[in-house]
């Protein structure tokens, strides 16, 4: 796992520009939804996947009905360009090219470049970065944890058959 952390240690922020679309207006909830933040979507840049842990916080754009109509009139197709600022905070322990990340900033533009929407995450909500060597200090393995996993510290050889 050290190699996975080493390969990602210098990645502290990522800015992506992606094309996408917003949904039809959901009048019951009073929102447009952004397709880029659908559940299960991975963002990929230079063969590295970014799993967005807080996508639900940025998925919906709440607007009163009249404002939503005005947005749709300005942009009937719903096509947009997303500018997404990501903050990676951990490397997947199972896939070396996958990083767990947070959206810390979002700008949504029309294809012509007109800003439609902007949102950001408060710095107090940023996840702590998990770096190589950090996890052992933060989460020591104790006998209780190992026992829960079916292992015993100091078990005799007969325990292992």
Secondary structure, 3 states (H helix, E strand, C coil): CHHHHHHHCCCCCEEEEEEEEECCCECCCCEEEEHHHCCCCEEEECCEEEEECCHHHHHEEECCHHHHHHHHHHCCCCEEEEEEEEEEEEECCCCCCEEEEEEEEEEEEECCCCEEEEEECCHHHCCCCCCCCHHHHHCCCCHHHHHHCCCCCCCCHHHHC
